[in-house]
Amino acid sequence: MLITILLLAMMVLCYFFMRNPYKGIHEQIFQTADNIRNYYSDRPGYWKLSTKSAIDDRLIVPELLEQKNFKISIGEGAEGDMAMPSNNDFDIVLGDLTKSYCVGLTEAKISKTRQLSLQKITVINKNGTTEFTWGDEKHPLPVAKFSMRRVCTPTGNTILWTFH
């Protein structure tokens, strides 16, 4: 009986350590990217895309806007500047992230279909800028488990997801 209880307790602990509590936010980011791409699919780029236009056009998943643990911006660069004519990519930016959010959101698994739209992930903090791209030997995508522990700082992390 004691062995059964210990095994059950170990299974429960493994479940909590193996799951990513930020998976929902991660999915909302990719769903927002899908919404943006669909909205701009008949245009020659992402011209005039900004946080304001994404909110006005209801492109951001509502649950993502309701989050209070970070700032979100959409457009070009870390500040979410308005996209210029002929921009063929855009950024979804989460700022003021704790280390836990930084690690959890960057290390979350990316499905094969979602990988096609993601160009790179960039982490900016007081230690500098670290860019993860497909095929890079030093900082490859997808981000490997436990690789972000040294990149993310306790506070003040900004993550940019750059989409095609």
ZANU-696226 format. One line per field, with one value per residue (C-alpha): residue number from 1; residue in one letter; x, y negated, z. Coordinates in steps of 0.2 Angstrom, whole numbers. Layout:
% residues N
num c(NUM | ...)
residu c(A | ...)
u c(X | ...)
v c(Y | ...)
w c(Z | ...)
END
This chain:
% residues 164
num c(1 | 2 | 3 | 4 | 5 | 6 | 7 | 8 | 9 | 10 | 11 | 12 | 13 | 14 | 15 | 16 | 17 | 18 | 19 | 20 | 21 | 22 | 23 | 24 | 25 | 26 | 27 | 28 | 29 | 30 | 31 | 32 | 33 | 34 | 35 | 36 | 37 | 38 | 39 | 40 | 41 | 42 | 43 | 44 | 45 | 46 | 47 | 48 | 49 | 50 | 51 | 52 | 53 | 54 | 55 | 56 | 57 | 58 | 59 | 60 | 61 | 62 | 63 | 64 | 65 | 66 | 67 | 68 | 69 | 70 | 71 | 72 | 73 | 74 | 75 | 76 | 77 | 78 | 79 | 80 | 81 | 82 | 83 | 84 | 85 | 86 | 87 | 88 | 89 | 90 | 91 | 92 | 93 | 94 | 95 | 96 | 97 | 98 | 99 | 100 | 101 | 102 | 103 | 104 | 105 | 106 | 107 | 108 | 109 | 110 | 111 | 112 | 113 | 114 | 115 | 116 | 117 | 118 | 119 | 120 | 121 | 122 | 123 | 124 | 125 | 126 | 127 | 128 | 129 | 130 | 131 | 132 | 133 | 134 | 135 | 136 | 137 | 138 | 139 | 140 | 141 | 142 | 143 | 144 | 145 | 146 | 147 | 148 | 149 | 150 | 151 | 152 | 153 | 154 | 155 | 156 | 157 | 158 | 159 | 160 | 161 | 162 | 163 | 164)
residu c(M | L | I | T | I | L | L | L | A | M | M | V | L | C | Y | F | F | M | R | N | P | Y | K | G | I | H | E | Q | I | F | Q | T | A | D | N | I | R | N | Y | Y | S | D | R | P | G | Y | W | K | L | S | T | K | S | A | I | D | D | R | L | I | V | P | E | L | L | E | Q | K | N | F | K | I | S | I | G | E | G | A | E | G | D | M | A | M | P | S | N | N | D | F | D | I | V | L | G | D | L | T | K | S | Y | C | V | G | L | T | E | A | K | I | S | K | T | R | Q | L | S | L | Q | K | I | T | V | I | N | K | N | G | T | T | E | F | T | W | G | D | E | K | H | P | L | P | V | A | K | F | S | M | R | R | V | C | T | P | T | G | N | T | I | L | W | T | F | H)
u c(0 | 14 | 23 | 7 | 5 | 23 | 22 | 6 | 14 | 29 | 18 | 9 | 25 | 32 | 16 | 18 | 37 | 35 | 20 | 22 | 10 | 13 | 7 | -10 | -1 | 11 | -4 | -13 | 3 | 3 | -16 | -14 | 0 | -12 | -26 | -14 | -8 | -26 | -31 | -16 | -16 | -23 | -12 | 6 | 14 | 10 | 10 | 2 | 1 | 3 | -3 | -18 | -23 | -22 | -33 | -45 | -46 | -48 | -33 | -26 | -34 | -44 | -36 | -19 | -25 | -32 | -15 | -8 | 9 | 17 | 15 | 11 | 15 | 13 | 22 | 40 | 54 | 54 | 43 | 30 | 33 | 20 | 25 | 31 | 26 | 32 | 36 | 35 | 36 | 30 | 34 | 23 | 32 | 29 | 39 | 43 | 43 | 50 | 63 | 49 | 39 | 54 | 60 | 42 | 37 | 53 | 55 | 37 | 35 | 31 | 20 | 26 | 13 | 17 | 35 | 32 | 27 | 40 | 56 | 65 | 63 | 73 | 76 | 82 | 87 | 101 | 113 | 110 | 101 | 100 | 92 | 86 | 84 | 82 | 98 | 109 | 122 | 124 | 106 | 94 | 76 | 66 | 74 | 80 | 74 | 84 | 94 | 86 | 91 | 107 | 99 | 84 | 86 | 76 | 66 | 65 | 65 | 57 | 53 | 50 | 42 | 45 | 33 | 32)
v c(0 | -12 | -9 | -12 | -29 | -33 | -29 | -39 | -54 | -53 | -52 | -68 | -77 | -72 | -79 | -96 | -97 | -91 | -102 | -120 | -132 | -145 | -134 | -143 | -160 | -152 | -146 | -163 | -171 | -159 | -161 | -180 | -178 | -167 | -180 | -194 | -184 | -180 | -198 | -204 | -189 | -200 | -215 | -217 | -216 | -221 | -240 | -250 | -235 | -241 | -237 | -249 | -243 | -225 | -229 | -239 | -225 | -212 | -202 | -199 | -184 | -192 | -181 | -188 | -206 | -202 | -196 | -208 | -200 | -208 | -221 | -216 | -225 | -221 | -228 | -230 | -228 | -228 | -244 | -237 | -251 | -253 | -241 | -251 | -247 | -231 | -223 | -204 | -200 | -206 | -205 | -200 | -207 | -203 | -214 | -216 | -197 | -187 | -174 | -161 | -168 | -170 | -152 | -145 | -154 | -152 | -134 | -129 | -116 | -123 | -112 | -107 | -118 | -133 | -131 | -137 | -154 | -158 | -166 | -169 | -172 | -186 | -189 | -206 | -210 | -218 | -205 | -210 | -202 | -184 | -178 | -160 | -156 | -140 | -131 | -142 | -132 | -142 | -147 | -136 | -135 | -127 | -132 | -117 | -113 | -121 | -132 | -148 | -147 | -157 | -169 | -175 | -187 | -188 | -203 | -214 | -201 | -205 | -192 | -195 | -182 | -187 | -179 | -178)
w c(0 | 5 | -12 | -22 | -13 | -16 | -34 | -36 | -27 | -39 | -54 | -48 | -45 | -62 | -70 | -62 | -66 | -84 | -89 | -95 | -86 | -99 | -113 | -114 | -116 | -129 | -139 | -138 | -145 | -160 | -162 | -163 | -176 | -186 | -184 | -190 | -205 | -210 | -209 | -220 | -232 | -246 | -243 | -249 | -232 | -214 | -217 | -203 | -191 | -173 | -156 | -158 | -175 | -169 | -154 | -165 | -178 | -164 | -170 | -152 | -143 | -129 | -115 | -120 | -118 | -101 | -94 | -81 | -79 | -94 | -108 | -125 | -141 | -159 | -175 | -178 | -165 | -146 | -145 | -157 | -169 | -183 | -198 | -213 | -231 | -239 | -221 | -224 | -206 | -189 | -170 | -156 | -140 | -122 | -110 | -92 | -90 | -75 | -77 | -75 | -89 | -100 | -98 | -99 | -115 | -125 | -120 | -124 | -138 | -156 | -167 | -184 | -192 | -181 | -185 | -203 | -198 | -184 | -191 | -174 | -156 | -148 | -129 | -123 | -105 | -95 | -101 | -120 | -134 | -138 | -155 | -158 | -177 | -187 | -191 | -180 | -171 | -155 | -152 | -163 | -164 | -157 | -140 | -130 | -113 | -99 | -111 | -106 | -88 | -92 | -104 | -94 | -80 | -64 | -70 | -85 | -99 | -116 | -129 | -147 | -158 | -177 | -189 | -208)
END
